[in-house]
Amino acid sequence: MDLGWFHTLYVTSPGAVFSTQAQRRVVYDLALFRGMQVVENGTRIDVVDGNPHYNRLLREGTELFAALRVRDNATIVEETRSLARARKTAASRRSQGDSLRKIAAYLDEEAIPTPSGIGAWSPSAVKKQLDSEQEADR
């Protein structure tokens, strides 16, 4: 949540960046709260909403969401980044003829954490996941 070197958020076409107004408001509010400038289409945005209660609630909700995302290994199980997903993906790609090395590279590209939560996927780690998938099918 430390923005470090970033001081200004430039957005030239909000419709291409944010799929909803809520997303736009959350990102802008968090950036403003953290002391960044927000510039949209060359216009500086100083406040997301004129209602101070809304801004406080939005900011608190945004910070809670960000804190939970930072701690997702302990608090949130994200299906697309789980080991179960890694096992299914590896089994599917193996059935299509992909090598263990190619599957490992794919899992790294998809940012699926390894069983230890650190490092990169190796062919042997993929094999272990495939073996555990086969055991689960029995």
C-alpha positions in Angstrom: 0.0 0.0 0.0 3.1 2.2 0.0 3.0 4.1 -3.3 6.7 4.9 -3.2 7.8 6.8 -6.3 4.3 7.4 -7.8 2.9 10.8 -7.2 0.3 11.2 -10.0 -2.2 8.8 -11.6 -2.9 9.8 -15.3 -5.9 8.3 -17.0 -6.6 9.3 -20.6 -9.7 7.2 -21.3 -11.5 5.9 -18.1 -13.9 3.8 -20.2 -11.0 1.7 -21.4 -9.4 1.3 -17.9 -12.4 0.8 -15.7 -15.3 -1.4 -16.5 -17.6 0.4 -14.0 -18.0 3.8 -12.3 -17.5 2.0 -9.0 -14.1 0.8 -10.0 -13.1 4.3 -11.1 -14.3 5.8 -7.9 -12.5 3.2 -5.7 -9.2 3.6 -7.5 -9.3 7.4 -7.6 -10.4 7.6 -3.9 -7.6 5.4 -2.8 -5.0 7.3 -4.8 -6.3 10.6 -3.4 -6.3 9.2 0.1 -2.6 8.2 -0.3 -1.6 11.7 -1.4 -1.4 11.1 -5.1 -2.7 13.5 -7.7 -5.3 12.2 -10.1 -5.5 13.6 -13.7 -8.2 12.3 -16.0 -8.3 13.6 -19.6 -6.0 16.5 -18.6 -8.4 17.6 -15.8 -7.2 17.3 -12.2 -9.7 15.3 -10.0 -9.6 16.6 -6.4 -12.5 14.7 -4.9 -14.4 11.6 -6.0 -17.6 12.5 -4.4 -18.7 15.6 -2.5 -20.3 13.6 0.3 -17.6 13.3 3.1 -19.4 10.2 4.6 -19.3 8.4 1.2 -15.6 9.2 0.8 -14.8 7.9 4.3 -16.8 4.7 3.7 -15.3 4.2 0.2 -11.8 4.7 1.6 -12.3 2.3 4.5 -13.8 -0.3 2.2 -11.0 0.1 -0.3 -8.4 -0.3 2.4 -10.1 -3.4 3.8 -10.2 -5.0 0.3 -6.5 -4.1 -0.3 -5.5 -5.5 3.1 -7.3 -8.7 2.4 -5.7 -9.0 -1.0 -2.3 -8.6 0.5 -3.1 -11.4 2.9 -4.9 -13.6 0.5 -2.8 -16.7 1.3 -4.2 -16.6 4.8 -7.6 -15.1 4.4 -8.9 -15.5 0.8 -8.9 -18.5 -1.4 -8.9 -17.2 -4.9 -10.1 -20.1 -7.1 -8.0 -19.0 -10.1 -4.8 -19.0 -8.1 -5.3 -22.1 -6.0 -3.4 -25.4 -6.1 -6.7 -27.2 -7.1 -6.7 -25.0 -10.2 -3.0 -25.7 -10.8 -3.8 -29.5 -10.6 -6.7 -29.2 -13.0 -4.8 -27.0 -15.4 -1.8 -29.3 -15.4 -4.0 -32.4 -15.9 -5.8 -30.7 -18.8 -2.6 -29.5 -20.5 -0.9 -32.9 -20.0 -3.8 -34.6 -21.7 -3.3 -32.2 -24.6 0.3 -33.5 -24.9 2.2 -30.6 -23.2 5.5 -31.4 -21.5 6.0 -30.9 -17.8 8.3 -28.0 -18.6 5.7 -26.3 -20.8 3.1 -26.8 -18.1 5.4 -25.3 -15.5 6.0 -22.2 -17.7 2.2 -21.8 -18.2 1.5 -22.0 -14.5 4.2 -19.3 -13.9 2.6 -17.1 -16.6 -0.8 -17.5 -15.0 0.8 -16.4 -11.6 -0.5 -19.5 -9.8 1.5 -19.8 -6.6 3.7 -22.9 -6.1 2.8 -25.2 -3.2 5.4 -23.5 -1.1 4.2 -20.1 -2.1 7.6 -19.0 -3.3 9.7 -19.5 -6.4 8.7 -20.7 -9.8 7.1 -23.9 -11.0 9.4 -26.7 -11.9 8.7 -29.8 -13.9 9.0 -31.9 -10.8 6.5 -29.7 -8.9 4.1 -30.1 -11.8 4.6 -33.9 -11.7 3.7 -33.9 -8.0 0.5 -32.0 -8.7 -0.4 -34.4 -11.5 0.3 -37.4 -9.2 -1.9 -35.9 -6.4 -4.6 -35.2 -9.0 -4.6 -38.9 -10.1 -4.8 -40.0 -6.5 -7.8 -37.7 -5.9 -9.5 -39.3 -8.9 -9.2 -42.8 -7.4 
